[in-house]
Amino acid sequence: MGKITSPQRRPSAQAYRLYGELEWMRPKVWRPFLVPIAIELPLLHTTLLLVPGDKADISMSSSSGGYGRREPGLALAEVIDEEHGTLNDALGARKKFVYVYDYGDNWRHTVKVEKIGTLDAPISSGVCIGAENACPPEDIGGGPGYEHFLAALADPSDPEHDHFKQWIGRSFDLAEFDVAQVNQRLRAHLSVERQER
C-alpha cells in the first residue's frame, strides 16, 4: 500500500492565535504564535517543537487522551495517531490543551487558544509573534533541573558552576530569544516539506 500524502497546504487568512507556556517554570517561558485555522497535527507538532526552541520528539495530550506519532514497538492505547487530524479536530470545544515534550524530563506546555481571527495576509504554517525568556537546554532534568542549572550558573562558588558552563558550551542568557530566527526555521521546515512531496 502506498504512502498517503496530505493535501497541498494552502495559505489561510483564518488563523488561531495560540499562547504556549511551559508549566512549573520560574521565570516563565512563554510564546504567542499564529497557526492556520486548518493546520494539520503533524505541522502543528513541528510548530510546537520549533517555536519554543526545543528540538526533540513530542506528543500532544489532553486529559481525555491525546494525539501523537505512532512509534513502532511503543503501545500507547490512549494516543490517537496525529497523521490525518487537524487542530480543530483535536480541540473540539476545548480552548486549551497540554503538549508534553520529552516524557523523561516531562516538559509540559499549556497551549491556550487566545482567539480565532482573520489576518491581513494568509499564512501556511506557524508564525511566532513574541516571547519571554530562553527555552531550557536539552536534557537538563525538567523544571527542577533547570532551576538548579540557573542557580549554579549564577553562583561562581557553586560546586557545579564550572561543570554546567562546560556542559552548555556557550554563554546562556536567560532572556535570549530570537523571534526572527524561529520564524526562519519554521519557513525552512515548510520549504523542505514541500520539496519532499
TORDOMI-206562 format. One record per residue (C-alpha): y, z, x; residue in three letters; chain. Coordinates in pm, 1 decimal, padded with zeros to 6 digits. Example, Ala and Ser with C-alpha at 12.3 -4.5 7.8 and 13.67 -1.06 7.14 Angstrom:
<recs>
- -00450.0 / 00780.0 / 01230.0 / ALA / A $
- -00106.0 / 00714.0 / 01367.0 / SER / A $
</recs>
This chain:
<recs>
- 00000.0 / 00000.0 / 00000.0 / MET / A $
- 00342.7 / -00096.4 / 00142.5 / GLY / A $
- 00629.5 / 00139.2 / 00209.2 / LYS / A $
- 00854.9 / 00198.7 / -00090.4 / ILE / A $
- 01217.7 / 00149.0 / 00000.8 / THR / A $
- 01518.4 / 00285.9 / -00177.6 / SER / A $
- 01760.2 / 00051.2 / -00348.2 / PRO / A $
- 02058.4 / -00052.0 / -00134.9 / GLN / A $
- 02309.5 / 00231.8 / -00127.1 / ARG / A $
- 02634.4 / 00115.2 / -00277.7 / ARG / A $
- 02966.6 / 00285.3 / -00218.5 / PRO / A $
- 03078.1 / 00501.9 / -00508.6 / SER / A $
- 03421.1 / 00635.7 / -00601.0 / ALA / A $
- 03248.4 / 00903.2 / -00811.8 / GLN / A $
- 03167.5 / 01200.0 / -00588.5 / ALA / A $
- 03062.3 / 01561.5 / -00573.1 / TYR / A $
- 03288.2 / 01791.0 / -00373.8 / ARG / A $
- 03047.6 / 02045.0 / -00225.2 / LEU / A $
- 03112.3 / 02367.8 / -00036.5 / TYR / A $
- 02842.4 / 02488.8 / 00202.0 / GLY / A $
- 02841.4 / 02830.7 / 00368.3 / GLU / A $
- 02588.4 / 02996.1 / 00597.3 / LEU / A $
- 02468.7 / 03316.5 / 00431.8 / GLU / A $
- 02496.6 / 03656.3 / 00602.6 / TRP / A $
- 02738.1 / 03531.7 / 00870.2 / MET / A $
- 03035.8 / 03716.3 / 01013.0 / ARG / A $
- 03260.9 / 03540.9 / 01091.0 / PRO / A $
- 03199.6 / 03296.8 / 00807.6 / LYS / A $
- 03079.7 / 02943.9 / 00882.2 / VAL / A $
- 03161.7 / 02701.2 / 00600.5 / TRP / A $
- 03214.6 / 02330.1 / 00533.9 / ARG / A $
- 03362.2 / 02146.1 / 00233.5 / PRO / A $
- 03235.5 / 01788.8 / 00205.1 / PHE / A $
- 03208.6 / 01494.1 / -00031.3 / LEU / A $
- 02893.2 / 01302.9 / -00126.5 / VAL / A $
- 02847.0 / 01004.2 / -00360.7 / PRO / A $
- 02755.4 / 01106.6 / -00715.8 / ILE / A $
- 02420.9 / 00921.5 / -00691.8 / ALA / A $
- 02328.7 / 01043.2 / -00340.4 / ILE / A $
- 01955.5 / 01035.2 / -00281.8 / GLU / A $
- 01795.3 / 01352.9 / -00147.9 / LEU / A $
- 01688.4 / 01204.0 / 00188.4 / PRO / A $
- 02051.3 / 01110.3 / 00259.1 / LEU / A $
- 02172.7 / 01448.9 / 00131.4 / LEU / A $
- 01916.0 / 01609.2 / 00363.1 / HIS / A $
- 02068.3 / 01423.8 / 00659.2 / THR / A $
- 02421.2 / 01504.9 / 00543.9 / THR / A $
- 02340.0 / 01875.4 / 00521.2 / LEU / A $
- 02184.9 / 01850.6 / 00866.0 / LEU / A $
- 02484.2 / 01680.8 / 01030.2 / LEU / A $
- 02781.7 / 01839.9 / 00850.3 / VAL / A $
- 02731.9 / 02191.9 / 00993.3 / PRO / A $
- 02645.5 / 02063.8 / 01339.5 / GLY / A $
- 02273.3 / 02156.1 / 01312.9 / ASP / A $
- 02005.2 / 01917.2 / 01432.7 / LYS / A $
- 01652.2 / 02007.9 / 01326.5 / ALA / A $
- 01431.7 / 01971.5 / 01019.2 / ASP / A $
- 01540.4 / 02130.3 / 00693.2 / ILE / A $
- 01417.1 / 02180.1 / 00337.4 / SER / A $
- 01627.0 / 02228.0 / 00027.9 / MET / A $
- 01513.6 / 02503.6 / -00201.4 / SER / A $
- 01624.7 / 02690.7 / -00507.9 / SER / A $
- 01496.3 / 02990.1 / -00698.8 / SER / A $
- 01296.3 / 02759.9 / -00925.0 / SER / A $
- 01109.2 / 02575.7 / -00649.7 / GLY / A $
- 01266.1 / 02315.2 / -00428.3 / GLY / A $
- 01278.3 / 01976.8 / -00267.7 / TYR / A $
- 01180.5 / 01889.7 / 00085.9 / GLY / A $
- 00999.6 / 01644.1 / 00306.6 / ARG / A $
- 00624.6 / 01635.9 / 00267.5 / ARG / A $
- 00471.5 / 01725.4 / 00601.7 / GLU / A $
- 00112.0 / 01628.6 / 00683.7 / PRO / A $
- -00108.0 / 01936.4 / 00706.4 / GLY / A $
- 00154.4 / 02164.7 / 00552.6 / LEU / A $
- 00070.0 / 02262.2 / 00195.0 / ALA / A $
- 00376.6 / 02396.9 / 00017.3 / LEU / A $
- 00288.6 / 02377.7 / -00351.7 / ALA / A $
- 00638.0 / 02478.6 / -00462.3 / GLU / A $
- 00808.3 / 02198.0 / -00266.8 / VAL / A $
- 00872.8 / 01871.6 / -00453.0 / ILE / A $
- 00885.2 / 01556.0 / -00238.0 / ASP / A $
- 01250.4 / 01456.8 / -00192.7 / GLU / A $
- 01176.1 / 01089.7 / -00123.7 / GLU / A $
- 01289.0 / 00941.5 / -00455.7 / HIS / A $
- 01512.1 / 01209.1 / -00609.6 / GLY / A $
- 01888.9 / 01239.4 / -00629.8 / THR / A $
- 02113.9 / 01541.8 / -00606.1 / LEU / A $
- 02185.8 / 01505.2 / -00976.0 / ASN / A $
- 01808.5 / 01521.0 / -01049.6 / ASP / A $
- 01765.0 / 01828.1 / -00830.2 / ALA / A $
- 02065.7 / 02015.4 / -00967.0 / LEU / A $
- 02009.0 / 01968.4 / -01336.7 / GLY / A $
- 02258.6 / 02206.9 / -01495.9 / ALA / A $
- 02291.0 / 02425.0 / -01183.1 / ARG / A $
- 02615.8 / 02433.5 / -00987.7 / LYS / A $
- 02471.6 / 02568.6 / -00665.2 / LYS / A $
- 02156.6 / 02563.8 / -00456.0 / PHE / A $
- 02023.1 / 02717.1 / -00136.6 / VAL / A $
- 01941.2 / 02493.0 / 00156.1 / TYR / A $
- 01705.8 / 02652.0 / 00408.5 / VAL / A $
- 01727.6 / 02529.0 / 00764.9 / TYR / A $
- 01469.3 / 02634.5 / 01024.0 / ASP / A $
- 01230.7 / 02870.3 / 00849.0 / TYR / A $
- 01181.5 / 03065.0 / 01174.6 / GLY / A $
- 01548.6 / 03163.7 / 01209.8 / ASP / A $
- 01596.1 / 03142.2 / 00829.5 / ASN / A $
- 01938.3 / 02979.8 / 00823.4 / TRP / A $
- 02028.2 / 02976.1 / 00456.2 / ARG / A $
- 02316.8 / 02759.5 / 00336.2 / HIS / A $
- 02454.9 / 02831.8 / -00008.7 / THR / A $
- 02587.5 / 02499.9 / -00138.5 / VAL / A $
- 02816.1 / 02500.8 / -00442.0 / LYS / A $
- 02945.1 / 02212.3 / -00649.5 / VAL / A $
- 03321.1 / 02264.6 / -00648.8 / GLU / A $
- 03395.0 / 01963.6 / -00865.6 / LYS / A $
- 03295.4 / 01613.1 / -00961.0 / ILE / A $
- 03569.3 / 01355.2 / -00942.1 / GLY / A $
- 03687.8 / 01005.6 / -00868.9 / THR / A $
- 03804.2 / 00926.0 / -00516.8 / LEU / A $
- 04077.2 / 00679.8 / -00418.2 / ASP / A $
- 03824.2 / 00492.3 / -00200.8 / ALA / A $
- 03446.7 / 00469.2 / -00250.0 / PRO / A $
- 03204.8 / 00638.2 / -00006.9 / ILE / A $
- 02843.5 / 00551.9 / 00086.6 / SER / A $
- 02744.3 / 00881.3 / 00245.9 / SER / A $
- 02873.0 / 01230.4 / 00312.0 / GLY / A $
- 03225.8 / 01293.5 / 00438.0 / VAL / A $
- 03321.5 / 01629.4 / 00589.0 / CYS / A $
- 03673.8 / 01731.9 / 00481.8 / ILE / A $
- 03718.3 / 02063.6 / 00661.6 / GLY / A $
- 03550.4 / 02353.8 / 00834.1 / ALA / A $
- 03574.2 / 02704.8 / 00963.0 / GLU / A $
- 03400.8 / 02821.2 / 01280.0 / ASN / A $
- 03137.4 / 02667.9 / 01503.4 / ALA / A $
- 02778.1 / 02638.1 / 01396.7 / CYS / A $
- 02542.4 / 02883.7 / 01570.4 / PRO / A $
- 02336.9 / 02735.9 / 01856.2 / PRO / A $
- 01975.6 / 02630.6 / 01800.6 / GLU / A $
- 01702.4 / 02894.9 / 01838.0 / ASP / A $
- 01944.5 / 03188.0 / 01860.6 / ILE / A $
- 01738.0 / 03408.8 / 01629.8 / GLY / A $
- 01912.0 / 03374.3 / 01294.4 / GLY / A $
- 02212.0 / 03581.5 / 01186.3 / GLY / A $
- 02122.9 / 03895.7 / 01384.5 / PRO / A $
- 02052.2 / 03691.9 / 01698.2 / GLY / A $
- 02382.1 / 03507.2 / 01660.1 / TYR / A $
- 02576.2 / 03834.1 / 01623.9 / GLU / A $
- 02406.5 / 03966.0 / 01938.5 / HIS / A $
- 02483.5 / 03638.6 / 02121.7 / PHE / A $
- 02854.1 / 03657.4 / 02028.7 / LEU / A $
- 02880.6 / 04023.6 / 02129.1 / ALA / A $
- 02710.9 / 03959.5 / 02464.3 / ALA / A $
- 02933.9 / 03659.9 / 02541.5 / LEU / A $
- 03246.8 / 03861.7 / 02456.0 / ALA / A $
- 03147.9 / 04151.4 / 02685.8 / ASP / A $
- 03102.4 / 04065.3 / 03055.7 / PRO / A $
- 02944.7 / 04409.7 / 03108.0 / SER / A $
- 02669.0 / 04337.5 / 02853.7 / ASP / A $
- 02331.8 / 04306.9 / 03035.7 / PRO / A $
- 02264.9 / 03973.1 / 02860.4 / GLU / A $
- 02611.2 / 03823.0 / 02915.0 / HIS / A $
- 02509.0 / 03608.4 / 03213.9 / ASP / A $
- 02177.6 / 03512.7 / 03054.6 / HIS / A $
- 02348.8 / 03379.3 / 02739.9 / PHE / A $
- 02618.1 / 03197.2 / 02940.8 / LYS / A $
- 02347.6 / 03022.0 / 03140.5 / GLN / A $
- 02129.7 / 02959.9 / 02833.3 / TRP / A $
- 02410.9 / 02793.3 / 02633.5 / ILE / A $
- 02502.1 / 02584.9 / 02938.8 / GLY / A $
- 02864.7 / 02535.8 / 02833.3 / ARG / A $
- 03157.9 / 02731.8 / 02704.9 / SER / A $
- 03117.6 / 02845.5 / 02345.7 / PHE / A $
- 03429.9 / 02850.5 / 02132.0 / ASP / A $
- 03361.3 / 03029.2 / 01804.5 / LEU / A $
- 03641.2 / 02838.8 / 01627.9 / ALA / A $
- 03548.3 / 02495.6 / 01761.8 / GLU / A $
- 03459.5 / 02228.4 / 01508.9 / PHE / A $
- 03547.3 / 01859.3 / 01518.7 / ASP / A $
- 03559.7 / 01705.4 / 01169.3 / VAL / A $
- 03618.0 / 01354.7 / 01309.3 / ALA / A $
- 03308.6 / 01382.6 / 01532.7 / GLN / A $
- 03092.4 / 01496.7 / 01241.8 / VAL / A $
- 03212.8 / 01206.4 / 01024.8 / ASN / A $
- 03145.7 / 00965.0 / 01309.7 / GLN / A $
- 02785.3 / 01095.1 / 01330.1 / ARG / A $
- 02746.2 / 01058.1 / 00952.1 / LEU / A $
- 02868.9 / 00695.1 / 00966.1 / ARG / A $
- 02647.9 / 00620.0 / 01267.4 / ALA / A $
- 02340.9 / 00755.9 / 01086.9 / HIS / A $
- 02411.0 / 00540.5 / 00780.7 / LEU / A $
- 02460.0 / 00235.4 / 01003.4 / SER / A $
- 02125.4 / 00293.2 / 01180.8 / VAL / A $
- 01952.1 / 00349.1 / 00846.2 / GLU / A $
- 02085.8 / 00016.4 / 00712.9 / ARG / A $
- 01964.1 / -00169.0 / 01025.1 / GLN / A $
- 01614.1 / -00023.5 / 00977.9 / GLU / A $
- 01587.0 / -00164.7 / 00624.6 / ARG / A $
</recs>
